[in-house]
Amino acid sequence: MTAAALAPTIEKGSSPVRVLHDTWLVFRRSLGLTVRQPAWLIAGVMQPFVYLVLFGPLLDSLSSVPGFPSGGAFNTFGPGLLVMTALFGSTFVGFGFISEMRSGVVERMRVTPMSRTAAVLGRTLRDVVVFMFQGLVLVVVSIPLGLRIDPAGLVVAFLLLALIGLVLGPVSYAMALVIGSEDALAPLTQAIALPLLLLSGVMLPMSFAPEWLRTVASLNPLYHAVLAIRALFNAQWGDPDVLSGITIMVVCAALSIWVASRAFNRATA
């Protein structure tokens, strides 16, 4: 993400150096808490792994059907599962933050000079590191099943996954901050995550969908991210979906961080 894109998200009175320092502190603390609970890391891999093993082979018979993306079944399904991992690894992080709120985290922030943008970025970057690790495990497991990767494309694809986390994670934290209840947050999160998943073409390519459904899917930022990552895995650098996917996610990430930072500013003012 560029410095220009992040600039609007930094609150007044906080220098970029201060924001980076505070972000590192929040990130280090959050990651330490996660590492001490490795069950969450394992659980995050299990769901996409089940889809990979039990659903992936079913797509082999469809790979020769007209309209199926190039690259084969696992080069179509594998990138989709990475996006699924990023989606679920980001949209549900607000539940953990509600627990932190109950323990007095927000109250302590009220009396500290910590950057509120850093409070969002630090936690979100922790989430990004977690689901990128899970995604790397998924890629390694997928290679014996038939996944083919372009090394350079894989690196850019993971940077795109990080942008997905920067889009969805801050929104989840902001909703948790505003709602403050797991019972109310759960149905709202499901109402957001499920359409994003179904309209992204993760499970089946949207090229099989009717025209009206493809039009609706084009409004979903994750749809463009999935197309971009599939092109990157196939080393299709000239595919316009790569540039459009990255551009859309950068813009959405900047907007998401700005919105979440404003929510944190108001909550801790």
C-alpha positions in Angstrom: 0.0 0.0 0.0 1.5 3.4 -1.0 2.2 6.2 1.5 -0.1 8.5 -0.5 -3.0 6.1 0.0 -2.3 5.8 3.7 -1.9 9.5 4.3 -5.6 10.4 4.6 -5.9 7.7 7.4 -3.4 9.3 9.7 -5.1 11.5 12.3 -4.1 15.1 12.9 -1.2 15.6 15.2 0.5 12.2 14.6 3.6 12.1 12.5 4.2 9.1 10.2 7.1 8.0 12.3 4.9 8.0 15.4 2.2 6.0 13.7 4.7 3.4 12.5 6.2 3.1 15.9 2.8 2.7 17.6 1.7 0.3 14.8 4.8 -1.9 15.5 4.0 -2.0 19.3 0.4 -3.0 18.7 1.4 -5.5 16.1 4.0 -7.1 18.3 1.6 -7.4 21.3 -1.2 -8.8 19.2 1.0 -11.3 17.4 2.4 -12.5 20.7 -1.1 -13.2 22.1 -1.9 -15.2 18.9 1.3 -17.3 19.0 0.5 -18.3 22.5 -2.9 -19.7 21.3 -1.8 -21.8 18.2 -5.2 -23.6 18.1 -6.5 -20.6 16.1 -3.7 -21.0 13.5 -4.5 -24.6 13.0 -8.3 -24.0 12.9 -7.8 -21.4 10.2 -6.2 -23.9 7.9 -8.6 -26.8 8.4 -11.7 -25.3 6.7 -9.9 -24.4 3.4 -8.0 -27.7 3.6 -11.3 -29.7 3.7 -12.6 -27.7 0.7 -9.3 -28.3 -1.1 -9.3 -32.1 -0.6 -13.0 -32.8 -0.9 -14.2 -30.2 -3.4 -11.2 -29.5 -5.5 -11.1 -32.9 -7.3 -14.8 -32.4 -8.4 -13.7 -29.5 -10.5 -11.4 -31.7 -12.6 -14.3 -32.9 -14.7 -15.3 -29.3 -15.3 -11.9 -28.0 -16.4 -12.5 -28.9 -20.0 -16.0 -27.3 -20.2 -16.1 -24.1 -22.3 -15.9 -21.0 -20.1 -13.7 -22.6 -17.5 -10.7 -20.4 -16.7 -7.3 -21.4 -18.0 -4.7 -23.2 -15.8 -6.7 -26.2 -14.7 -8.9 -27.0 -11.7 -6.5 -26.3 -8.9 -5.1 -23.1 -10.5 -8.7 -21.9 -10.4 -9.8 -23.3 -7.0 -6.5 -22.8 -5.1 -6.4 -18.9 -5.5 -10.1 -18.9 -4.6 -9.3 -20.7 -1.3 -6.6 -18.2 -0.5 -9.1 -15.4 -0.8 -11.6 -17.4 1.3 -8.9 -17.7 4.0 -8.2 -14.0 3.9 -12.0 -13.3 4.0 -12.7 -15.4 7.1 -9.4 -14.5 8.7 -10.4 -10.8 8.5 -14.2 -10.5 8.9 -14.4 -12.3 12.2 -11.6 -10.6 14.1 -14.0 -8.1 15.7 -15.2 -10.8 18.1 -11.7 -11.0 19.7 -11.6 -7.2 20.0 -14.9 -7.2 21.9 -13.3 -9.4 24.5 -10.4 -6.9 24.6 -12.9 -4.0 25.1 -14.4 -5.8 28.1 -10.9 -6.1 29.6 -10.5 -2.4 29.4 -8.3 -1.9 26.3 -10.3 1.0 24.9 -10.5 2.7 28.3 -6.7 2.5 28.6 -6.3 4.0 25.2 -8.3 7.1 26.3 -5.4 8.1 28.6 -2.5 7.3 26.3 -1.1 9.3 23.4 -1.1 6.2 21.1 -2.1 6.8 17.5 -5.6 5.6 16.9 -4.6 4.7 13.3 -1.9 2.4 14.8 -4.5 0.7 17.0 -6.3 -0.3 13.8 -3.2 -1.1 11.6 -1.3 -3.0 14.3 -4.1 -5.5 14.9 -4.9 -5.8 11.2 -1.3 -6.5 10.2 -1.3 -9.2 12.9 -4.3 -10.8 11.2 -2.6 -10.4 7.8 0.5 -12.3 9.0 -1.7 -15.1 10.4 -3.8 -15.8 7.4 -0.8 -15.4 5.0 0.9 -18.1 7.0 -2.2 -20.2 6.7 -2.3 -19.5 3.0 1.3 -20.5 2.5 0.5 -23.9 4.1 -2.4 -24.2 1.8 -0.2 -23.6 -1.3 2.3 -26.2 -0.2 -0.4 -28.8 0.3 -2.0 -27.9 -3.0 1.2 -28.4 -5.1 1.0 -32.3 -5.0 -2.6 -32.1 -6.0 -1.9 -30.3 -9.2 -1.4 -26.6 -8.3 1.2 -24.8 -10.5 2.6 -21.5 -9.4 4.7 -18.7 -10.9 7.1 -17.6 -8.1 6.9 -13.9 -8.9 3.1 -14.2 -9.3 2.9 -15.9 -6.0 4.6 -13.0 -4.2 2.3 -10.4 -5.8 -0.7 -12.6 -5.1 0.2 -12.7 -1.4 0.6 -8.9 -1.4 -2.9 -8.7 -2.8 -4.1 -11.0 0.0 -2.6 -8.6 2.5 -4.7 -5.8 0.9 -7.8 -7.9 1.3 -6.9 -8.0 5.0 -6.5 -4.3 5.1 -9.9 -3.9 3.6 -11.9 -6.3 5.8 -10.0 -6.3 9.1 -10.5 -2.6 9.9 -14.2 -2.8 9.1 -14.6 -5.7 11.5 -12.8 -3.8 14.3 -14.9 -0.7 13.7 -18.1 -2.7 13.8 -17.1 -4.4 17.0 -16.2 -1.0 18.5 -19.6 0.5 17.6 -21.8 -2.5 18.3 -19.9 -3.9 21.4 -21.8 -7.2 21.5 -21.0 -10.6 20.0 -24.8 -11.4 19.7 -25.4 -8.4 17.5 -22.1 -8.6 15.6 -22.5 -12.3 14.6 -25.5 -11.9 12.2 -24.2 -8.6 10.8 -20.8 -10.2 10.0 -22.5 -13.2 8.4 -24.7 -10.9 6.3 -21.6 -9.3 5.0 -19.3 -12.2 4.6 -21.6 -14.7 2.9 -22.5 -12.4 -0.1 -18.9 -11.4 -0.5 -17.9 -15.1 -0.6 -20.6 -16.2 -3.0 -20.2 -13.3 -5.4 -16.4 -13.6 -5.5 -16.3 -16.8 -7.7 -14.3 -18.6 -5.1 -16.1 -21.9 -5.3 -17.0 -21.9 -9.0 -15.9 -19.4 -11.7 -18.4 -16.6 -12.3 -18.0 -17.3 -16.0 -20.6 -20.0 -15.5 -23.1 -17.5 -14.0 -25.9 -15.8 -15.8 -25.2 -12.2 -17.1 -27.2 -10.5 -14.3 -25.2 -12.4 -11.6 -21.9 -11.5 -13.2 -23.0 -7.9 -13.2 -23.8 -8.0 -9.5 -20.5 -9.8 -8.8 -18.5 -7.1 -10.6 -19.6 -4.7 -7.8 -17.8 -7.0 -5.3 -14.1 -6.0 -4.7 -13.2 -9.6 -3.8 -14.4 -10.7 -7.3 -11.7 -8.6 -8.9 -9.1 -9.8 -6.4 -9.9 -13.5 -7.2 -9.5 -12.8 -10.9 -6.2 -11.0 -10.3 -4.8 -13.8 -8.2 -5.8 -16.5 -10.6 -4.0 -14.6 -13.4 -0.9 -14.1 -11.2 -0.8 -17.9 -10.4 -0.8 -18.5 -14.2 1.9 -15.9 -14.9 -0.6 -13.9 -17.0 1.0 -10.5 -16.2 -0.6 -8.8 -19.1 -4.1 -9.7 -18.0 -6.0 -6.4 -17.2 -7.6 -8.1 -14.2 -4.2 -7.9 -12.4 -4.0 -4.1 -12.5 -7.7 -3.6 -11.9 -7.7 -6.0 -8.9 -4.7 -4.3 -7.2 -6.0 -0.8 -7.9 -9.5 -1.6 -6.5 -8.1 -3.2 -3.4 -5.7 -0.4 -2.7 -8.5 2.2 -2.9 -10.8 0.1 -0.7 -8.0 -0.5 1.9 -7.3 3.2 2.2 -11.0 3.9 2.7 -11.4 1.1 5.2 -8.5 2.2 7.4 -9.8 5.8 7.3 -13.3 4.8 8.4 -12.0 2.5 11.2 -9.5 5.2 12.4 -12.4 7.7 12.6 -14.4 5.2 14.6 -11.4 4.7 17.0 -10.9 8.4 17.3 -14.5 8.9 18.4 -14.5 6.0 20.8 -11.4 7.2 22.6 -11.8 10.9 22.4 
